[in-house]
Amino acid sequence: MYRTNWGCSHLLDILIKNGTVVTVDKERRIIEQGAVAIREDRIVDIGPAKELIKKYQDAKKVIDATGKAVFPGLINTHNHLFQSLLKGLGDDKVLADWLVQVMFPSAAHLTVEEAYYGALLGCMDGIHSGTTTVMDYMHAHPGQGLADGVIKAFNELGVRGVLGRGYMDNGAEFGTPQAIMQDQKTIEDDCVRLLDTYHNSNNGRIKIWIAPAAVWLSTKKALLMSKRLADAYQTGIAVHISETPFDREASKKLHGNWDIDILDELGIMGPNVLMVHCVHLTPRDIRMTKHYDAKVSHNPVSNMYLSSGVAPVPRMLEAGITVGIATDGAASNNSNDMLEVLKYTALMHKVHHLDPTIITAEKVLEMATIDGAKALGMEDEIGSLEVGKKADLFIFNPALSAKAVPIHNPVSTLVYSSSPANVETVIVDGNIIMENKELKTVEEGKLLAKIQKVAEDLSVKAGTCRYKNRLWRSLAY
């Protein structure tokens, strides 16, 4: 059933044997004592270990996953990787204050080097939590080439990266600094440059999307430009939608209608649109989202950190909307840990609805894998372990921490009882980028010391250093 003669003309590159293989395929099969065969960048066989071991005796590398589980790589559908340099500076603030006091000043002083190191840090953090694909929403452009710094980090680490070329050309009256606002021609020229240079490069690992920061941060002309470019290059559009009531009101003031209605009015809504947050969608908004087959990125940790509210995710799922999950930027999360997001996704909705069945561990894993792939338009390539798909996966070792022992149900353990300590090996595009918890493409220890200095220097430049080492506050007034 799983086996195939796919490309049997040359040696197997990697055989993972004797693990519990959680496929997230159409039948949601879990193969105990299973095996995964990888040739070049693809999965070429999946099935019982005893059969694949006999069939593939010439594998270049054999990984014994006895006592371990093999999962599809996690897909982080929304991040701002440069914000990895801002961890701990945005505590105890609502979104509007957080933007003006921490994020905007930092973004206004960002350099290519800082964007590069922030992306390295965020991706390293993510890899340790089993993340193989990350959608970076790069909206800060105080100078040229910052997106290139992020893509450089993607390529050095070997992750699958979607670079959303973000922009702001509106919203000055709400505190958006001129340093990160650009005119439409500058935005369009750089989007075209990035699309022509990087889109579908490195064996398809790198993709470029268009990413207006928010409807209230964009003019209608710029939003229409995003649609035009996305159509021309057959790519996606990502946009923050209704994260807080402020987003809706700001859009109403500047454009005369709520943010999602503006997308509808301009003809932008469609299956290639990824709406981020969607905390304050109305029942009508949910019906509209389903009608256009637009996708949603749910960011529960960020929404809790900024006290933005609880997105109506169960209602979206009941409506048949594709919902992926994400960390958001580390300035509104303080980590890039997707395993943490798995747990909080389930628990947030259980307690909010007073219903332990409202979202299951299995559904959360789907949201982090195959649904995340659908949200990025990549479900034919990634999101599950199936023959012919890209070899993007991680090996989970419960024995590496007491938290994950005992393991009765691998999905439950991953969602509720895991940590980055359990992620042992990560493979992207058939390449081992982390093995035995050691990154193979960079020297992590040296980089972390460098990044600490880079982050401190940015904090001084931006004036956000005043939020470091603040006085102890048991209550924040």
C-alpha positions in Angstrom: 0.0 0.0 0.0 2.8 2.4 0.8 5.5 0.9 -1.3 6.3 2.0 -4.8 9.0 1.6 -7.5 9.5 5.4 -7.5 13.0 6.0 -9.0 14.6 2.7 -8.0 17.5 3.2 -10.4 20.0 4.4 -7.8 21.0 4.1 -4.2 18.8 5.2 -1.3 20.2 8.2 0.6 18.5 7.7 4.0 16.6 4.9 5.6 14.8 5.7 8.9 13.8 2.4 10.5 12.0 0.9 13.5 10.2 4.1 14.5 6.6 5.0 15.0 5.8 6.8 11.8 3.0 9.4 12.2 2.2 10.0 8.5 -0.7 12.6 8.7 -1.6 11.2 5.3 -5.2 11.1 4.0 -5.9 8.0 6.1 -4.0 9.5 9.1 -2.1 6.2 9.4 0.4 5.6 12.2 2.8 2.8 11.4 4.4 1.2 14.5 7.8 -0.3 13.7 7.7 1.6 10.5 10.3 3.0 8.1 10.8 5.9 5.8 13.0 5.7 2.7 14.5 8.9 1.2 16.2 9.4 -2.1 17.5 12.9 -2.9 14.8 15.3 -1.7 11.8 13.0 -1.8 10.2 10.2 0.2 10.2 7.2 -2.0 8.8 4.5 0.3 7.0 4.2 3.6 6.0 1.0 5.3 6.8 -1.7 7.8 10.4 -1.6 8.8 11.1 -5.3 8.3 10.1 -5.0 4.7 11.9 -1.8 3.9 15.1 -3.0 5.6 15.1 -6.1 3.4 14.3 -4.0 0.3 16.9 -1.2 0.9 20.1 -2.9 2.0 22.2 -0.3 0.1 21.1 2.9 1.9 23.9 5.4 2.3 22.7 6.3 5.8 20.6 4.3 8.1 18.9 5.9 11.2 17.6 3.6 13.8 14.5 5.2 15.3 13.7 2.4 17.8 11.6 3.8 20.6 11.2 7.1 18.7 8.5 8.7 16.6 8.8 10.2 13.1 6.6 13.2 12.3 6.2 15.5 9.3 8.1 18.8 9.8 6.1 21.5 11.5 5.0 24.5 9.4 5.2 27.9 11.1 2.7 30.0 9.0 3.6 33.4 10.4 6.7 34.9 11.9 8.7 38.2 12.0 12.2 36.7 12.3 14.0 40.0 13.1 11.9 40.2 16.2 13.9 37.3 17.7 16.3 40.1 18.7 13.5 41.8 20.8 12.6 39.0 23.2 11.5 40.3 26.6 11.2 43.9 25.6 7.4 44.0 24.9 6.0 42.5 28.1 2.7 43.7 29.6 1.6 45.8 26.6 -1.5 45.8 24.3 -0.8 45.7 20.6 -1.1 49.5 20.0 1.4 50.3 22.7 3.7 47.4 21.9 3.9 48.6 18.3 4.7 52.2 19.1 7.0 51.6 22.1 8.9 48.5 21.0 8.4 47.1 17.5 8.3 50.3 15.4 11.4 51.9 17.0 13.3 48.6 16.6 12.2 48.2 13.0 13.2 51.8 12.2 16.8 51.1 13.1 17.1 47.6 11.6 20.2 46.8 9.4 20.8 44.0 7.0 23.2 42.4 9.5 20.6 42.5 12.3 17.9 41.1 10.0 20.3 38.3 9.1 21.2 37.4 12.7 17.6 37.7 13.8 16.5 35.3 11.1 19.3 32.9 12.1 18.3 33.0 15.7 14.6 32.5 15.0 15.2 29.7 12.6 17.6 27.9 14.9 15.0 28.2 17.7 12.4 26.8 15.4 14.5 23.9 14.1 15.0 22.7 17.7 11.2 22.5 18.0 10.8 20.5 14.8 10.0 23.4 12.4 11.0 22.7 8.8 9.1 25.5 7.1 8.7 29.1 8.2 6.8 31.9 6.7 8.6 35.1 7.5 6.6 38.3 7.3 9.3 40.8 6.7 7.6 44.2 6.9 10.4 46.4 8.2 12.5 48.1 5.5 14.3 51.1 6.8 17.0 50.4 4.3 17.7 48.2 1.2 18.5 44.5 1.3 16.9 43.4 4.6 14.9 40.7 3.0 18.1 39.4 1.4 19.5 39.0 4.9 16.6 36.8 5.9 16.9 34.6 2.7 20.6 34.3 3.4 19.8 32.8 6.8 17.2 30.5 5.3 19.8 29.1 2.8 22.7 28.8 5.4 20.5 26.8 7.8 18.8 24.8 5.1 15.2 25.4 6.2 12.3 25.8 3.8 11.5 29.5 3.8 8.7 31.7 2.5 9.7 35.3 2.6 6.7 37.6 2.7 7.9 41.0 1.4 6.0 43.2 3.7 5.5 47.0 3.5 3.8 50.0 5.1 2.7 53.0 3.1 0.0 54.3 5.4 -0.9 54.8 9.0 1.4 57.6 10.1 -1.4 59.1 12.2 -1.4 56.0 14.3 2.3 56.2 15.1 3.9 54.4 12.1 7.4 55.9 11.8 8.4 57.4 8.4 11.6 55.4 8.5 9.7 52.1 7.7 7.2 53.6 5.3 7.9 53.4 1.6 6.3 54.7 -1.5 4.5 52.3 -3.8 7.1 52.3 -6.6 9.9 51.5 -4.1 7.8 48.7 -2.7 6.8 47.3 -6.1 10.3 47.5 -7.5 11.8 45.5 -4.6 9.0 42.9 -4.7 9.7 42.3 -8.3 13.4 42.1 -7.7 12.9 39.5 -4.9 10.4 37.5 -7.0 12.8 37.5 -10.0 15.8 36.6 -7.9 14.6 34.1 -5.3 11.1 32.8 -6.0 11.2 29.0 -6.2 15.0 29.0 -5.9 17.2 26.4 -4.2 15.2 23.4 -5.4 12.0 25.2 -4.6 12.9 25.7 -0.9 12.7 29.5 -1.1 9.5 31.3 -2.1 8.5 34.9 -2.2 5.0 36.2 -1.2 3.6 39.7 -1.0 2.7 40.8 2.5 1.0 44.2 3.2 1.5 44.7 6.9 -2.2 45.4 7.5 -5.0 47.0 5.7 -4.8 50.1 7.8 -1.0 50.3 7.1 -1.6 50.1 3.3 -3.1 52.4 0.8 -5.7 50.9 -1.5 -3.4 51.4 -4.5 -0.7 49.4 -2.7 -3.2 46.6 -1.8 -4.2 46.4 -5.5 -0.5 46.3 -6.4 -0.1 43.2 -4.1 -3.0 41.5 -5.9 -1.5 42.3 -9.3 2.0 41.0 -8.5 0.6 37.9 -6.7 -1.5 37.1 -9.8 1.4 37.7 -12.2 3.9 35.5 -10.3 1.3 32.9 -9.1 2.2 33.4 -5.5 0.5 34.3 -2.2 -0.6 37.3 -0.2 -0.3 37.5 3.6 -2.0 40.2 5.6 -2.7 40.9 9.3 -6.5 40.9 9.7 -8.6 41.9 12.8 -5.9 41.1 15.3 -7.5 43.6 17.7 -10.5 46.0 17.6 -8.0 48.7 16.9 -7.1 47.1 13.5 -10.7 47.1 12.5 -11.4 50.7 13.7 -8.2 52.0 12.0 -9.2 50.4 8.7 -12.7 51.9 9.1 -11.2 55.4 9.7 -8.7 55.3 6.8 -10.7 53.3 4.2 -14.3 53.5 5.3 -14.8 49.8 6.1 -13.5 46.9 8.2 -10.3 45.4 7.0 -11.7 42.1 5.6 -14.4 44.0 3.8 -11.8 46.2 2.1 -10.1 43.1 0.8 -13.4 42.0 -0.6 -14.2 45.4 -2.1 -10.8 45.4 -3.9 -11.2 41.9 -5.3 -8.2 40.6 -3.3 -9.9 37.8 -1.3 -9.1 34.3 -2.7 -7.5 31.0 -2.0 -4.0 32.4 -2.2 -4.7 34.9 0.7 -3.4 34.0 4.1 -5.1 36.2 6.8 -3.1 36.3 10.0 -4.6 36.4 13.5 -8.3 37.0 12.7 -9.1 37.2 16.4 -12.1 39.5 16.0 -13.8 38.0 12.9 -17.6 38.2 12.9 -19.8 35.3 11.8 -20.2 37.2 8.5 -16.4 37.5 8.2 -16.2 33.7 8.7 -18.7 33.0 6.0 -16.9 35.4 3.6 -13.6 33.7 4.4 -15.0 30.3 3.5 -16.7 31.6 0.4 -13.4 32.8 -1.0 -11.4 29.8 0.4 -9.0 32.3 2.0 -6.7 30.7 4.7 -6.0 31.7 8.3 -2.9 31.7 10.4 -3.7 31.3 14.1 -1.1 32.7 16.6 -2.4 31.7 20.1 0.7 32.5 22.2 1.0 36.0 20.6 -2.7 36.6 21.1 -2.4 35.8 24.8 0.9 37.7 25.3 -0.7 40.9 23.9 -4.1 40.2 25.4 -5.6 40.5 22.0 -8.3 37.9 22.5 -9.3 34.4 21.5 -9.8 33.8 17.8 -13.0 31.9 16.8 -11.0 29.0 15.5 -13.5 26.3 16.3 -16.1 28.2 14.4 -13.7 28.5 11.5 -12.9 24.8 11.5 -16.7 24.0 11.6 -17.1 26.2 8.6 -14.4 24.3 6.7 -11.8 27.0 6.7 -8.1 26.0 6.5 -6.4 27.1 9.6 -2.6 26.8 10.2 -0.8 27.8 13.4 2.2 29.9 14.1 4.5 31.5 16.7 4.3 35.1 15.4 7.4 37.2 15.9 9.3 36.5 19.1 8.7 40.1 20.3 5.1 39.1 21.0 5.9 35.5 22.0 9.5 35.4 23.3 10.3 32.2 21.5 9.9 30.5 18.1 9.0 27.2 19.8 6.3 25.5 17.7 5.8 22.7 20.2 4.7 25.3 22.7 2.2 26.6 20.1 0.8 23.1 19.7 -0.1 22.8 23.4 -1.4 26.3 23.7 -3.6 26.0 20.6 -5.4 23.1 22.3 -5.6 24.5 25.8 -6.7 28.0 24.9 -9.8 26.8 23.1 -10.7 24.1 25.6 -10.7 26.5 28.5 -12.3 29.4 26.6 -15.2 27.2 25.5 -15.3 25.1 28.7 -15.2 22.1 26.3 -12.4 19.5 26.4 -13.4 18.2 23.0 -13.5 21.5 21.1 -10.0 20.8 19.6 -8.1 17.5 19.9 -4.4 16.9 19.8 -4.8 15.2 16.5 -6.5 18.3 15.0 -3.7 20.5 16.4 -1.1 18.4 14.7 -3.0 18.6 11.4 -3.0 22.4 11.8 0.8 22.4 12.3 1.4 20.1 9.3 -1.0 19.4 6.4 -3.3 22.4 7.1 -0.2 24.6 7.4 0.9 23.3 4.0 -2.5 24.1 2.6 -2.4 27.6 4.1 0.9 28.2 2.1 -0.4 26.5 -1.1 2.2 23.7 -0.7 0.1 20.7 0.3 1.2 18.7 -2.7 4.8 19.0 -1.6 4.9 19.0 2.2 2.7 18.6 5.4 2.6 14.8 5.5 4.8 11.8 5.1 3.8 10.3 1.8 5.5 8.8 -1.2 6.5 11.5 -3.7 6.4 14.3 -1.2 9.4 16.3 0.0 11.5 14.7 2.8 10.7 17.2 5.5 10.5 15.6 8.9 11.8 15.3 12.4 12.6 12.4 14.7 11.2 12.7 18.3 13.0 10.9 21.1 10.9 10.7 24.3 13.9 9.4 26.3 15.7 12.7 26.1 13.5 14.2 28.8 11.4 12.9 31.7 8.5 15.2 30.5 7.8 13.0 27.5 7.9 9.6 29.3 5.9 7.4 29.2 4.7 7.7 25.6 1.4 5.9 25.1 0.1 8.0 22.2 2.8 9.7 20.1 0.4 12.6 19.0 -0.7 13.3 22.5 2.9 13.2 23.8 4.0 15.6 21.0 1.2 18.1 21.7 1.0 18.0 25.5 4.2 16.5 26.9 7.1 17.5 24.7 9.8 20.1 24.5 12.7 21.0 22.1 14.8 18.6 24.2 13.0 15.7 22.5 13.6 16.8 18.9 16.7 14.8 18.0 17.0 15.0 14.2 15.5 17.3 11.6 15.5 16.7 7.8 14.5 19.3 5.2 14.5 18.5 1.4 16.2 15.3 2.2 19.1 17.0 3.9 19.9 16.4 7.6 20.1 19.9 9.1 20.1 18.7 12.7 21.4 15.4 14.0 21.6 14.2 17.6 20.4 17.7 18.5 23.4 19.4 16.8 22.8 21.8 13.9 24.9 20.6 11.0 25.0 23.8 8.9 26.2 26.4 11.4 28.2 26.6 14.7 25.3 27.4 17.0 27.3 28.2 20.2 29.4 30.9 18.5 26.4 32.4 16.8 24.4 32.8 20.0 27.2 34.8 21.6 27.3 37.1 18.6 23.6 37.4 18.4 23.4 38.5 22.1 25.7 41.4 21.3 23.7 42.3 18.1 20.4 42.4 20.0 21.9 44.6 22.8 23.2 47.1 20.2 19.9 47.3 18.5 18.1 47.9 21.8 20.4 50.8 22.5 20.0 52.3 19.1 16.2 52.0 19.2 15.9 53.2 22.8 14.1 50.1 23.9 16.9 49.3 26.3 14.9 51.2 28.9 12.7 48.1 29.1 15.6 45.9 30.0 16.2 45.1 33.7 13.1 47.0 34.7 12.1 47.3 38.3 10.3 44.3 39.7 6.5 44.6 39.2 4.2 42.2 40.8 1.4 44.3 39.4 1.7 46.3 36.2 -0.2 49.6 36.2 
